Amino acid sequence: MDTTFEKFLRSGINLAPVGIEHHKDQASYFCTPKGASILGWAGVDGIHFCFIRGFGTMVFSVNPMDSAPNYVHPLAKNFADFLRLLLACGHEAALEQAWMWDESQFEAFLRENPVTLEQQQTLSEISEKLKLSPMERPWAYINALQSAFDYSKIPYTEDYYDIADVPAESTLPDWNVYFDANFWGHQGRDRAGKEIRLDQQFDWAGYHWVIPAVYSCSKGLVVDFCMQVDSEKIRKHMEKWNLNWESDSPRELTQDQQMQMEWDDPLHFYFNSSLTLNEKGLKMTHGCAVSFNPCLPDGMINELEAKWVIDYYGLDSSYGWVIYRNAFPWSSKRRPEIKSLTLTMEQQSERLPGPHFKVHAPGDSFTFIHPISQKAHTLTVQEIEQQTISQNSFASAHWVYPTHYIAMSYTISPEPAQDIALFDCNEGDRPVEVAPKENSFQSIASNACLVGVIGSADDPTAIVFGADVQDKLHAACSSLHFDPVRDDIEWHLVFYVKQFDDASFTLI
């Protein structure tokens, strides 16, 4: 399931002010695609928005009042982009009608329908809670998506073909794997890769892995990684975090809870992979993934592509699966003969929330236990002071940004083997719009990004308290505020951890 969509469901954001209402009744129209999962309704003419099984997290609009065959149009590649389009336009109406306008008509509609105060409040909530910014050139984005989209692949019910009087077409694709494609479609004229069956299996990082095949393409090698996940672990995770996607009152999580939930999620695991082909290294350049959750209730989203993979490779559907498709360019201009192939797997660092604490002055310290090594570490403050950043740093004539923050340098003893980051628990003050551009909308960010450099060649050297002078000096900056920060900052430790060693496996 789309990560942004999961966060949206838990956020409690109401999209009704921007034209998308939630209905318990999931009644569909004759032109509602087969396998649609409805996100919301426009409230007029039966217009609704949905995901469609077989198209991943792409968002579509459906308008029963349009004429055949223009009932359904893709609006966004994923739910995050859909929200970014709303941030840019302020309402669903422009998005739903974009397919029949040129760019000047689209922009004219936005000018004639400025964002209301209620809509702006909703858009600011989206930006703040989901950390999203408005889509640049929304019409160009939608037009490019719709121009490249194969409308013949949209699956419909028999009612559609009867009422719209169009011939039914087969929607199940042939099994082809391309170097520059993903699970949801392929563009271009390159040929599908040659399948090389491996049926290799191994255990690593607490999971059972299946690599059923690789695909030799003109540009490189494509590998399908199938990660098997115990269904009982998925069920317990959903129960622990009350992941009831149909609830009218989604549970809103704190940042710590969100981070912990992702850490606990058995379907959430990221890794890097590399290959050694005929004793030459191949590095991955791009990839994609789909997941299958056997514990989702009927009617909820399971990507059809994941089911196709399960069926094609004969995987056990009583388990959960995450299927990663990674691409590795050839190291030479010619496609080599594959004589030997070795895979190396490396876990990516993942975030784990740590304790909160306050410090007041240089020399103050805080002791914590690392959650993986279980070793005690002591953080000692070296410098802590009020600082400001210039308004010119933000390069915006229409917004006034907060400029006050607390800068702190510190050491950790002993230095941990894995990375640790420090964040302010307070999100800070939001920028204020002072001279809005006519007939446009810019979302209000929750806080401004600040990269602080503590100390310079002209500053005195910090005195290191309670630690060896060889200790590494770290820096942290609080969130930004309009007034000097008078209260003690509550800091939040975040651990970036790897639990598993790298491992190599012979595939051929």
N, C-alpha and C positions, 0 to 999 in steps of 0.2 A: 504494500500500500504506500502511496505517496507520502513522504515524511512531512511535507508542509501541510498536506491534508489532515494527517494525524494531529499535528499541532493545532490546526484550525479547529478541529472537532473538540479538542480539549480547552480551547481558549474562551469559549462562550460568546464569540463575536456574532452579532446579529447583522446579517447582510440586507435585511429588509429595506433600510433607508437608501441603499444603492441599487434597489430594484430586484433583489433575489430573496424570495420568501421561502421559509421552510414549511412544508406540509407533511403531516403524518401520513396522509393518503398518498400512496405512490402510484395512483392511477395513471395509465399511459394513454397516448393517442395512437391512431393507426400508423403514424409516421415515426413514433418512438422506436429507435433501433432495437433490435433483438439484443438482449444482454445489457441493456442500459441500466445504470445506477444513477438515479436522479439526484442532483445536488440541490436544486431549488427551482422556484417558479417566478416568472416575471409578474404574474398577477393579471395579465391581459392576454387575450387571444390564445391561451393555452401554451404560451412560450415557456420552455423549460430548458435547463442546463444539466448535462450529464457526463459521466464517463461511459465508455462502451467497451465491453469485454473484447479483447483482441487488439486494442489500441493503447494499451498501457495506461498512463496517467493523463493522456490527452483529454482536454475539455471540449465538449461540443454544445452547440445551441440547437434547439428543435423548435420550429415554428409551424404549427399545423395550418396557419392561414396563408402561408406562401403557396405558390403553384408548383406542381411537380416539374422537375425532380428536386427543387430547391428547398426542401424542408429541413435538412440537417447540414450544418457547417462546422468544421473545426474552428475553435477560437484560440486555443493555447496549447503548446506542447505538453504542459504540465500544470498542476494546480497553482504552483508558485507564480508562474507567468500569467495565469488567469487573474490572480489577485493584483499583480503588478499592472495589468491592463486596466483593472478597475481603479487603481490608484492614479493612473494617468488620465482616465476619462471621467471618473466620478460617478458613473452609472452604467448599468448593463445595456441600455438602449443603443448606445453608439456601437458597442461590440457586436450585438446581435444583427445590426443592419449594415455593418461594414462591408459585407460581401457584395452589396449592390451599389456602392458609392465609389467614386474616385477620391483621392486624398483631399482635394479642395472641398468637396461636399462633406466629407467626414469632419474636417476642421471647422467648416461653417456650422455644422450641427453642434459641435462642442461650444462654439462661441455663443450660439443662440440658446444654449441650455447650460448656463453656468452652475457650478456646484453650490448647493444650499449649505447652510450652517450645519444642519443635521447630518447631511451626507459627509461633510468634511470631518465631523467628529468620528463617524464610523471609519472613514479612510485613515484618520490619524491612529485609531485603535489598531487597525490592520498593520500599519507601518510599525507601530511601537511593539506590539506583542509578537509579531512574526518576523520583525527585522527585514522588511522588504522596502524597496524603493520603486518609484513609478517607472513604467516601461518607457524607454525612449522611442519615439516615432511609432506609436501604437498601430496606426493604419498600415505602415510598411511591414510591421511584424505580422499582422493578421493576413495581409495580402500575400506575403511570401509563403506563409503556411498553407493557405487555401489554394494558391496557384500550383503548388507542388503536390497537393493531396490527391490520392486516387479515390474518388467518390464511389467508384464501383465496388469497393471493398466493404462499404458499410452494410452490415447485415440487417435485414428487415423481416417482419412477420408476414404471413400470407395476406393479412388485411391490407398491408401497404401495397402489395403488388396488385391486389384486386381493386382498391380504391384509386390508387395513382395510375393504374392502367399502364404499368411498365413491366417488362419481362423480368422474371426472377433470374438471379445470377449466383453462381457458386461463390462462396466467400472464404472457403478454406484454402489457404495458400499451399503451394508446393513447398517441400522442405529444401530450401536453398540457403547457404551461408555465404555471405560476402564480406570482404575485408573491411570496407568502409560503411557497412550497414549495421543495424541493430536488430533487436527482436521484433520491432514494430513496423519495419518496412525497409525498402531499398530504393535508392535513386541512382541514376547513372547507367552506364552501359557495360561496366565490367562484368566478367563472368563469375558465376558461383564457384566457390572453391571445391576441390576434390576431397571428398570425405575419406579419412583414414581411420578406420575403427581401431580403438585401443582397448576399451573396457578395462582400464586400469583403476584400482581401488587402493586407498591407503587411509590411515587414521592420523590426524594431526590437529593440534589445538583444541582437543576435546570434541572433534567432529569426525564423522566418517565422510570421506570424499570419493566421488566417482568422476573419472574423466573418460567418458564413453568414446570420444572421438576428437580428432583435430582436423582442420581443413586447410589444405594447401592452396593458397590463392596466388594470383600473379604478384601482389604486393607483399605478401607475407603469410604467416601462419596464424590461424584463429583457433583458440582452444576453448572448449566448453568445460567449466568447472561446476560440478553439481555437489553442493554441500547439504548433507542430510541432517535434519533437525528432529529430535525426538518430539512427538506431538504432545506428550504429557508435560514436557517443559514449557511448550508454547501455551498450553491450557493454564498451567499454574501462573505463568507470567501475566496472562490476560486477567485472571482472577485477582492477582495481587494488585494490579494497577487499575482494576475496574474498567477494562477496555470494552465498554459496551457502546459500540459505534452508533446504535440506534437511539441512544438516550437523548431526550430533549434538553437536558441540563448537563452538558459535557463538563467533566471535572477539569478545573483549571489548576495547573501544576506550577509550582515555583521553579526557578531555574535549577536549583539543586535536585528537585524531584524529577524534572525533565531529563537531566543528565544521568541520574541514577536509573531511571526507567530505560533509557537507551543502553546503559551498561548492562542491565539485567536481561535485555531482550535477546533470546536465543537466536532470533533471525537477524540480529544486528552484529555483523562481524566483517571487518575490513582487513584486507591483506594486499601485499605487493607480490608479484610473481615475475620470475625471469626464466629464460630457457637457455640451455646449452645445446646447440644443434651442431652435430659433427665437430665438437670441441670449440665452436664459436658461440659467443654470447649473443642473445637476442633480448632486447628490452621492450616491455609493453609500452605502447603509445596511447591506447584508448581502449575502452570497454563499456559494457552495460550489464545490467542485471535485472532479473525478474524473480519474484518469490511466490511460493505456494504455501498457503496456511490452511491445513486441514481442519482447523478449529473455528474458522469463521462461520457464522450462522448463514443459513440459506439466504440468498439474495445479496449478500455482501460481496465486495470486490475481490476476486482472485483472478489475476491476469490470465487471460486465455492462452497467451504465449507460453506461460509456465506450464499449463496443462498439455499443450502441444509437445513441449520438451519432455515432459514426464511420459507421455504416450509414446513418443518417437523412440526414446531411449529405454523404455520399459522399466522406469523407476517405480518404486513402491509408493503409491499415493496415500498410504496411511501415515506416512511421515510428512513433515514439512520439508520444503526444499528451497534453497536459494541458488539460482543458476547464474553464474557469471560467465560472460562471453568476452574474452580478452584478445586483443590483436597485437602481434609481434612482427614488425617489418623484417624482411630479409636483410642480412648483413652485406649482401652483394647484389649486383644488378640483375643477375640471373636467378631463377628459382632453383634452389639446390635439390639434389636427391637426398632424402632423409635416411641417413644410415644409423644415427644414434640421436636420442633426444632425452635430456634430463631437465627436470623441473625443480626450481627452488622457490619455496614459499616463505614469506616474511610477514609477520603480523604488523599491522600499522598501530601506532600508539592510539589509545582511546582515552577519553576523558572520564575521570572519576571524581565526584565532588568530595572535598575535604572539609575540615573544620573552619569555623568563623572565629575571628579574634580581633581585639583592639590593642593598639600600642599608642603611646603618648609622646615619647621623646627618644632621642638617641640613647642607646644603651638598653632600652626595653627589649625583652625577649619573649618568645613564645615557643613552647616545646610541643611537638606533634609526633605521631606514630605513622610511618608510611604504611598504607594498607596492604601492600604486596610483600615488602621485605620484613615488615613488623619491627623495623629499627626505629629508634628515637632520634629525632633531629631537632636542633634548636635554631630558630630564626632570630637574629639579632639586628635591631635597627641601627644603622650607621648615621643617616641623616633623614630628617623629615621636616618639610617646610612648605609654606604657602607659595604658590607660583601662579603666574598668569600667562596666557597665550594671546597673541595679537589677533584682533578681529580680521586683519588682512590675511591671516593664514587660511581663512575659509573661502575667500574669493567669491562672495555672494553679496550683491547689492540689495537684495530683497529680504534678507534674514539677518537678525542679530543673534549671535551665538553666545552662550555662556563661556567665560574665559578663565574663571578661577578654579584651581585644583590643588590637591596636595600631592607633592612629589616625595617619594621615599626611596632610599637605597638601603639594602640589607644584605646580610650574609646568612648562609645556612651551614651549620656544622653538625655532623660531617656532611659534606656535599653529597646529595642523593645521586644514585646511579642513573635515575630516570628524571625527565624534566618535570618541573613544578612551576605553575603560574600563579599569580596573585591578582585578584580582581576586587574592585569596590562593590559591595553589596547594593549600594544605592545607585540607581541608574542615572541620577543627575537631573538637571533642568533641561527642558526642551527648548530648542531655538524658537524665536518669536518672529513672525512675519510682520514687517513694518511697511513694506511698499509692494503689495502683491501685484504681479503682472496681470493686466486685464484679461478676464475670461480664460484663466488657466488655473491649474491646481498643482501644488507641490506638497507632498506629504510632510508631516512634522516628524522628524526623527526622534527616537527616544533619548539618545544622547549622541554627542559628537565624538568621532574617533580622535584619540589623542595619542601621539607617539612622543613620549617624554625622554629627553636625554638629560640625565642628571650628572652635572659636573662637566668641565671642559678644560682645555689646556690652560686657561687663565684662572681657574678656580683652585682653591686650596685642596690639598689631598685630604680625603676623609680619614678620620681616626677610626680604626677598626676596633669595636668594643668586644671584649670577651672571646676573641678568636685569633687564630694565627694570621699574620699579615698576608699569607699566601692565599687566604680564602677568596673565592670568587665574589665580586660585588655584583648584586642584582639590583634592578630598578623596577619600580611600580608607580603608576599614576592613578589617582582617583578619578571619578567621573567629573564632568565639568558643571560648574554652578555660576549663577550670575553674581552672587555675593561671595566674599571670602568664606571658606569652609571653616566654621567655628566648632562644630561637633566633632568628636572623635570618629574617624573612619572605621567602619566595620569591614575588615578585609576577609576575603574568601579564598581559601587554598583550593586549587584544582590540580590533581595529579594526572600526568600524561604517562600511561603505563602500558607496558607490553608484558604479557604473562607467559608467552611461549617462545622458545628458541626457533631460529630458522631451521628448515629441514629441506633436504633434497630427495627426489624420487626419480627413479629411472622409468621412463615411459616407453622408450624403444631401445 
